[in-house]
Amino acid sequence: MKVVNLLGEDFSEACKSLYAKASDNDYDLIVGIATGGLHVLDNMNTFNSIDKLILKRQRRSTKKKNKLNVSRFLRLMPMFILNKLRVLEVYLAERKFHQKGMLRDTADILVLNGDVEILKIKNIKKILIVDDAIDSGSTILDIIDFLKSKGINGEIHTAVLTVTFKKPLITPTFTLYNQVLLRCPWAMDVK
């Protein structure tokens, strides 16, 4: 598995390419998954007149890394070590996922921006969910379950920059990379 740096203009261009793939549909709602999906959506910057909902569901591993302030140490390491650590992290996460499965839960999903109550009464026919990556796929499935539990239904499309796991629970409708790890501007190991 390789690691690709998508920083600066490269990140913006990748988001525009993803938009070009996903934009041929008349969406009634765009859902951005913070943190990565919000950055991707902001850089797509073209779904201006469409209702947006920004949701957040942070992985436990990210919470742990933030708590330990890992980014300070990562920035001191050479890039080849950082790349190996990224590949190892995904390998171990996928292995654990296939051995133990994934706990799915909509309880830890927060609405950061948008009004779910207003969206419930609108006639939502097509939804685009945007994120930076699909690992196991459980986050996107939990977001879909969350939307349905709030009475927001419609044909769902997904757009991500990359899929990291070999066999995720869900295959995105639109993606740029498969089994490629991306180092994006908000990553803890950006130098």
N, C-alpha and C positions, 0 to 999 in steps of 0.2 A: 504494500500500500504506500502511495506516495503522499507527500505533503506539498501543497501549493500555497504560496503566499498571495493573498488577494488584498492588497493594501493600496490606499490612495486611488489613483485613476483605474487601476486594475479591478478594484472592488466595484467602483461605479459602473464600469463597462460590463462586468459580469451581471450586475443587477439589471442593467438595460437589456442585456441579452435574454435574461430570464423573463423580463417584461414582454419582450418581443414574442417569446414562445407562448405566454399566457394571455396575451391581450386580445385575442380573436373572439372572445366571449363577452356577452353582455352581463356583467356581474351586478347583482343588487347589493352585495355586501362583500367587503374585503376584511379579513381577519388577519392581523399581524400578531405573531407570537414573539413577545419580548423575551430576551433582549435581541438576539440575532435577527429574528424575523422583522422586528421593528426597523432595524438599520437597513435591511434589504428593502422593505416597503418604502422607507424614506428615500432611498436612492432610486427606486423605480419612479417615484415622483410624478406619476402620470394618471393615477386613479383619483383625480381631484374631486370629481362630482359624485363619487360613489360613497355610500355610508361605510364608515370604518369602525372596527371594534378592535381594540388592542388588549390582548390577554397575556397573562404571565403565568408560567409554571416552571419553576426552577428545579433542575435535577438536584438530588441530594449530594452528588459528587461535587457539583459547582458550589453548593452552600458550604461544604467542607473546605474546599480550596479557598474560598473567600475568607472564611473564618481563620484559617491558618496563615493568611496573607502570603500565599505561595508565589504570587507574581513577583514579589521582591527578589526571591531566590532564582526564579526561572530566568529573569532578565540577565543574570550573571553567567548563565550557561551558554556554551557554544551552540550554534544553530543545529548541528548534526545530532547533538544529544537531545535537544528539544524535540526534534523530529522523531527520534526513536522513542522518546517518552510519550508523544502523542499516539504513535502507532501502537505502543504497548497498552496505553490506556483504553483504546478502542478494542483491541484484541481481548483484553481481560473483561471489559464490559460486555462484549458480545458473547464470550464464553459463559460468563455468569448468567446472562440473559437466556441462553439456550439450556443451561443446566437447571436454573431455578425459575425461569419465567420472569415476568415483569408484573409488579403490582400496579394495577390501573386504578386511578382515583381522580375524580373531578373536584374533590373537596379543596385541593390546594391551588385551584385556578382563581386568579384575581383579575377583575376587570380594571385595567389601568386607564382606559379612555373609551368612551362610547356609552350609549344608553341602551341596555338590554331590554328594558321595558318598552321603549319606543320601537325597537326593532321587532319585538314580538308581534306588534299589531300591523307591521308592514307586510306586504306580500313578497317575501324573499323567495325568489325562484332559483337563483344561482349564487353560490358562495365561493370565493377564492380564499384559501388559507395559505399564508406566506410565512415561511421560516427559513433560517439559514441552512439547516441540515436535518436530515432524518437519520437517527441512529437506530434504535429499536422500532420506532414508529409509535410508541405508546403515547407520547405527548400529543401528536396530531389526533390519534384516536380518542384521547381524553378530551381534547378541544371539541371534536365532533360530538361526543357524548354530552359535553357541557352545553353546546348550542342546542341540541335536541331537547335536553332537560329544561331549557328556558323557552321552548316552543319556537325556536328558530330553525326552520327546516328548509331544505332546498337541495338542488343538485350541487354536490361539493367537488371542487377541484382543488388540488394542492400544488404549490410551487415552492421548490427549495433549490438552493444552489448545489447541494450535494447529498448523496446517500452514502453513509459510511459503513453500515452493516451489510454483510452479504445477503442475509435473508430477513429484512425488516418485516414487521407486521403489516405494513401498508406501503404500497409503491406509489410515489408521487405522480401526479398527472404531468407535471413539467419539472425537469431538472437539467442542470448543466453537466454535473459530474457524477460518477458512480464509483464507489470505493476509493474516493480521494478525500483526504483530510485538508481542510482549508484553514489557513491562518488569516483571520479577518481582523479589521482594525481594533475591535474591542477585546481580542484574545489576551489572556494573561501573559502570554509569552512573546508579545510583540516588542521588538526592540526599536 
